[in-house]
């Protein structure tokens, strides 16, 4: 999978379909759909799903849209040079839209949060919310200046994987009143899968992180070493899925597709490779549980 080839009508920003694709990808709607799909896949694996399960999927979609659009619209990010990133340039041009989407998502997430009684879990959810919202804010003193959590060496991927696993597995666990022991295998499987995705995005950000002094796995291990680490996490995710009794095809086929994307990851890949294809792996992996 050397390149992601898209029809010229989709690549051209002036074409309506191209503008629509950019809006879906760069507004984080595609990523929010991936988080919702991962949550739905978790619920699908357990019986006795009620309408509250569907509302949880909607809550996760809205909360993900809120967090990522707020992050993209941060004032200091709007002042950063976009360089060759079509994604960042689009987000800077459409900052009012991102803020509007964040506001609408906040209202929707707040509605589901209170209607279904998630406020009862607030003491446990508050640190999770804080991690998600403060991830990019330079608030923490580190080596003589204030840094964001994402800048602490090698911490970025683990934070993202922790939050995504807690949301897409932990919230369904709370809804259906399962114990941690009941879902330990799925927690580990999902954590390892998200680590794969975060390492691929670290490859995308390798040059920017290096210039900013942020040490990520590609910066420490090199791009080739980071890809090998991602494949190791992928192998662990597949193994945990098979051990816990997931349908083999639902684990192996998405795993093979994910391995091909990991192997093709380079800093020079297009924004579509990452925003469409890499994030799309989460949708494919979730859909496999409904098919097989």
N, C-alpha and C positions, 0 to 999 in steps of 0.2 A: 504494500500500500504506500507507494512512494509519494503520491500526491493526492490531494482531494480535488477532483475535477468537478466543477459545477457548471451548469449551462451559463453561457455568456449573459443571458437575460437576468440571471440571479446575481451575478457578480457586479454588473453595472449598477452603480448606486443611483443613477438617474432613472432606471427602469422601475415601475411601480412594484413589481415582484421583488426586485432587489431591495428596495426601501422597506418593504414589508418584512422580508427575511432579516434585514438588519435590525428592525424594531423588535422582532420576536427574540432574537439572539442577544442583542446588546442591552435590552431592557431587563434582562434576567428572567423573562417569562418562560423561556425554554428551560432554564436551570430550575426555576420554581416548579415547573411541570415534572422535572426529573425527581425532585425531592418528594413531591406528592405521589409520584408513581412508586418510588421506593417504599413510602409509607403504606400505600395500597397493597403492594406485594407482601409486606410484612403481615398485614391484616388478613390477606388471602390465605396465608399458610395456617391460620388458626380458625377454628369453628366459631359459631355463634356471633357473627358480625351483625350489628344493628345499624340503624340510621346514624347513630353516634359515630360509627366508624367512617362513614362517608363525610360527615362534618369534620372529623379529624383530618381527613385528607385535604379538605378545603382549607382548614386552619393552617396546615403545613405549607400549602401553596401560598397563602396570603402572607404568612410570617416570613417565608423565604424571599418573596418578592419585596417585602418591606426591608429586610436586613440588607440585601444586596443592592437595592436602589439607593438606600441611605448611604451605604458605603461608597457607591460610585459617585454620588452627588456631594461628597464632602468638599468644603471650600478649597482646601489646599490641593486636592486632586484636580479640581477645575483649573488650577493655575499651572499644573505640571505640563511640560511640552508633550504633545501626543506622539511626536516622532512618526514612525511608520505604522503605528497601531490604528487601524480603522475603528476598532472597538472603542478605544479611548477618545478618538476624535468624535465619534458619534455621540458618546456619552457627554462630552463637553458641550457639543452643539445643542443637545436635548436635555440639559440639566433641569429646566422647569418641568418637562415631561416626567423625568425620573422622580422628582419631588412629588408631583401629582400622583404618580403610581404608588409611591411610598405612602402618601396620605390615605389613598383609597384602600391599600392593603392593610394599613394600620386599623382602619375602621372595621374592615371585614374580620381581621384577626381578633380584634377586641370583642366583636360580637360573638364569635364562636368560643372565645376564651371564657366569657362570662356565662353564655347560655348553657354550655355543657359542664360548667363547674370546675374548669381547670384552675381557677383561682385558689381552690383548696390545696393545690400542690405548689403554690407560689414559693414557699421557703426553699423547696428543692429546685424549682425552675429558675429562680432569680439568678444564681451564678451562671447558668447556661445562657440566659438572656444577656447578661453582662458581657460574657465572653464574645457573643455574636456581635453585639453593638459596639464594643470597645476594641475590637480586633485591630482596627487600622488607626485608632487615635494615638498620637504620640504623647502618652501620659506617664510612662514608667521610666524612672531614671536608670540608665544603663551605660557604664563606661563614659561618664562625663556629659551625657546629653539625654534628653527625653526621647524615648523610642516607643513605638507601638508594639503590642504583643507579637505581631507578625514578624518583627525585626529581631526578636530574641533568637539566637542561633539554633537552627534545626527544630524550632518549636512550631512553626507555622503549620506544617502538615498534620502534626499530631492534634493541634487545636481544632482544625477543620474536621478531621476524622472523628474526633470526640463529639463535637457538636452535632454533626450529621448523624452519627450513630445514635446519640441520645434522642434526637428528634424522630428519626425514621424507625427506630426499634424501641427506644425507651418509652415514648409516648403511647404507642400501641400496647406495650406491656402494661403501662398504668391503666389504660382504658379497659383492658380485658382482665386486669388483676392477676397477671402472671407474676411469678417470682423471678428474680434475676437468674437463679439456677435453671429455671425452665427455658430461658432464652439465651443462655450463655454462649452456645454455639453460634446462634444467629448474630449476637452482638459482636463476637469475634470475626465472623465472616464479613459482616458489613463494615466493621472498622478497617479491616485489611483491604477491602475493595475501595473504600474512600481514600485510603493512603495511596493506592495505585494512582487514582485520579489526581490527587494533590501533587504527587511527584511529577506527573506529566506536565502539570501547569507550572511547576517549578522549572522545568526545562524551558517552557515558553518564556518565563521571566528571568532566565539565567543572567543575561547581560544587564538588565535593569537592577536586579538584586545585587549583582557584583559591584556595580557603580555606586549603589546606595550603602554598601558595606553589610548587607544582609546575608548571612551564611545559611544557605539551604543545601539540600543534598547534592544538586549538581555542582555547587560551588566547592563542596568538600570532597566529593567522590569523582567529579567530572561528569559530563553528560552521559557517557557510556556506563559509568558506574551507577549513576542514578537510575538509568533504565534497567540495569540488572537488579537493583534493589526493588524497583517497582515490580519486576517480574517475580521476585521472591515473595513480595506481599500478595501478588496475584495467585501464586501457587498455594500460599497459606489459605487464602480465601476459598479457593476451589476445594482444597482438602477439607476445610472445616464444613463447607456445604455438603460434601459427600458423606462425611462422618456423621453429621447430624441427620442424614436421611433425606436430603432434598432431592428432587427428581434429577437424575444424572444429566439429562439433556439441558435442563434449565440452568445447570451450573457449567457444564463443559462447553457448550456452544458459545454463550456470551464470553466465557473465559478465553476461548480461542480468538474471538474478535478483539477482545481487550488486549491480548498479547500482541496482535498485529499492530494496533494503534500505539502501544507502548514502544514497540520496536521502531516505528516510523517517526516518533517524536523528535523534533529538532526545533531549536530556537527560531529558525527561519520559516517554519510552517506558517500558513496563512491564519488569520483570525477565524476563518470558517473551520479550519481543521480542529481548532480547540473549542470554539463556542458551539459549533454544530455537531461535530463528530465525537469529540472526547466527552463532552457533557451528555451527548446522546447515548453513550455506552450505558449510563445509568438507567435510561428509559428502556433500552434493549434488555438489560439484565432483569429489570422489573417485569417487563412484558413476558419474558420467558416463563415466569412462574404461573402466568395465566394460560399459556399455550400448552405447556407440558405437564 
